[in-house]
Amino acid sequence: MADTAPNNNGPDWPLDIYNALKAADVAQICYVPDAGHSRLIQLAHGDSAIQTTVLTTEEEGVALSAGAWLGGQRAVLLMQSSGVGNCVNMLSLLASCRFPFLTFVTMRGEWAEFNPWQVPMGKATPAAFEIMGVTVFRLERPEDAGEIAAAAATLAYDSDQPIAILISQRMIGRKKWMETK
């Protein structure tokens, strides 16, 4: 497991998620760059046993996860709630083929959101997943991250289930509009 110093904002929940993914033999992590996942992405890039793939759009991660499974590996998709709508059509692949799927979704449009464009998809994210047959877990407290990640990985990979873990915007912290000069 990684020997990385925790952040200064309390429990190092991204490290707890990373450790749970390592214990579940996850070999690939794909993502559209997102500040909320930055620590987990850094941990994955620092691990030569994990293949990381930067995506141009989130639905590519659904296909990559299915392909990894067919190739004998376990993959995880990291995305923001604003990208969930991009995946709806591809999520039908999971139900049709009974592929296991695990995604961690940083939520926007919730607590202390500054961008009104993020609110509609933030509200629709849980329902969009559920309508497509994806089981949704909610991660609200940093101290629960490792346990929820481990339980979700077991359910996904041992029971061939699609699972989404929605990470509360409050855990990620308040985002602020920054002007450049």
C-alpha positions in Angstrom: 0.0 0.0 0.0 1.1 3.5 -0.6 3.1 5.3 2.1 1.9 8.8 1.5 1.4 11.6 4.0 -2.2 12.5 4.7 -3.6 15.9 3.7 -4.0 18.6 6.3 -7.8 18.6 6.0 -8.5 15.6 8.3 -8.7 12.0 7.3 -6.9 11.0 4.1 -9.9 9.5 2.5 -8.5 9.3 -1.0 -5.7 7.1 0.4 -8.3 4.9 2.1 -10.1 4.5 -1.3 -6.8 3.8 -3.0 -5.9 1.1 -0.4 -9.3 -0.5 -0.8 -8.9 -0.5 -4.6 -5.4 -2.1 -4.3 -6.8 -4.8 -2.0 -9.5 -5.5 -4.6 -6.8 -6.0 -7.3 -7.9 -3.0 -9.4 -5.3 -2.7 -12.2 -6.7 0.2 -14.2 -8.1 3.6 -13.3 -9.5 5.9 -15.9 -10.7 9.4 -15.5 -11.6 12.8 -16.9 -9.4 15.2 -14.9 -11.2 16.5 -11.9 -9.8 18.4 -8.9 -12.0 16.4 -6.5 -10.2 13.2 -7.6 -6.7 14.8 -7.8 -5.2 13.0 -4.8 -6.5 9.6 -5.8 -5.3 10.2 -9.4 -1.8 11.1 -8.1 -1.7 7.9 -6.0 -2.7 5.8 -9.1 -0.1 7.5 -11.2 2.5 6.8 -8.6 1.8 3.1 -8.6 3.5 1.1 -11.5 1.0 -1.7 -11.0 -2.0 0.5 -12.0 -2.5 1.6 -15.6 -4.0 5.1 -15.7 -5.9 6.4 -18.7 -7.0 10.0 -19.2 -10.4 10.1 -21.0 -11.8 12.7 -23.4 -15.3 11.9 -22.2 -16.8 9.8 -19.4 -18.6 7.2 -21.4 -15.2 6.0 -22.7 -14.6 4.9 -19.1 -17.6 2.6 -19.2 -16.3 0.9 -22.3 -12.7 0.8 -20.9 -14.0 -0.9 -17.7 -15.9 -3.5 -19.8 -12.8 -4.2 -21.9 -10.6 -4.5 -18.9 -13.0 -7.1 -17.5 -12.9 -9.1 -20.7 -9.1 -8.9 -20.6 -9.0 -10.3 -17.0 -8.5 -7.0 -15.2 -10.5 -4.8 -12.9 -11.0 -1.1 -13.7 -12.4 1.9 -12.0 -13.9 5.1 -13.5 -13.4 8.4 -11.7 -15.7 11.2 -12.8 -17.6 14.3 -11.7 -21.4 14.3 -11.5 -21.6 16.6 -14.5 -20.3 13.7 -16.6 -22.8 11.1 -15.6 -25.3 12.3 -18.2 -22.6 11.5 -20.8 -22.7 7.9 -19.7 -26.3 7.0 -19.8 -26.3 5.3 -23.2 -23.2 3.3 -22.4 -24.5 2.2 -19.0 -26.9 -0.1 -20.9 -23.9 -2.1 -21.9 -23.4 -3.1 -18.3 -26.9 -4.4 -17.8 -27.0 -6.2 -21.2 -23.7 -8.0 -20.7 -23.6 -8.2 -16.9 -20.3 -6.5 -16.6 -19.1 -5.5 -13.2 -18.5 -1.8 -13.0 -17.2 0.6 -10.3 -17.2 4.3 -10.5 -16.4 7.1 -7.9 -18.3 10.3 -8.7 -17.4 13.6 -7.1 -20.7 15.5 -6.7 -21.3 19.0 -7.8 -24.5 21.1 -7.5 -24.8 20.4 -3.8 -23.3 22.0 -0.7 -22.0 25.5 -1.3 -22.0 25.2 -5.1 -21.1 28.5 -6.9 -22.0 27.4 -10.5 -25.7 27.1 -11.2 -24.9 24.9 -14.3 -23.8 22.1 -12.0 -27.1 22.0 -10.0 -29.4 20.1 -12.4 -27.0 17.2 -13.1 -26.1 17.1 -9.5 -29.7 16.5 -8.6 -30.2 14.0 -11.4 -27.1 11.9 -10.9 -28.5 9.3 -8.4 -31.7 8.8 -10.4 -29.8 8.6 -13.7 -27.7 5.7 -12.3 -30.6 4.0 -10.6 -32.8 4.1 -13.8 -29.9 2.4 -15.7 -29.6 -0.3 -13.0 -26.6 1.0 -11.2 -26.6 0.5 -7.4 -25.7 3.8 -5.7 -23.8 4.3 -2.5 -23.3 7.7 -0.9 -20.0 8.7 0.8 -20.7 11.5 3.2 -18.0 11.1 5.9 -14.3 10.8 5.2 -13.9 8.1 7.9 -16.2 5.8 5.9 -14.3 6.0 2.6 -12.2 2.8 2.9 -15.1 0.7 4.2 -17.5 1.8 1.5 -14.9 1.5 -1.3 -14.1 -2.1 -0.2 -17.7 -3.1 0.1 -18.6 -1.6 -3.3 -15.6 -3.3 -4.9 -16.7 -6.7 -3.5 -20.2 -6.2 -4.7 -19.1 -5.0 -8.1 -16.4 -7.6 -8.9 -17.7 -10.7 -7.0 -21.4 -10.3 -8.0 -21.0 -8.7 -11.5 -22.9 -5.6 -10.4 -22.6 -2.0 -11.6 -21.9 0.3 -8.6 -21.5 4.0 -8.2 -20.2 5.7 -5.1 -21.3 9.4 -5.0 -18.8 11.4 -3.0 -20.5 14.3 -1.3 -19.4 17.8 -2.4 -18.9 18.7 1.2 -16.1 16.1 1.5 -14.3 17.7 -1.5 -14.7 21.2 -0.2 -16.1 24.5 -1.5 -15.1 25.4 -5.0 -14.7 29.1 -5.8 -14.7 30.9 -9.1 -11.2 32.2 -9.7 -10.5 35.2 -11.9 -7.2 35.2 -13.9 -5.4 38.4 -14.4 
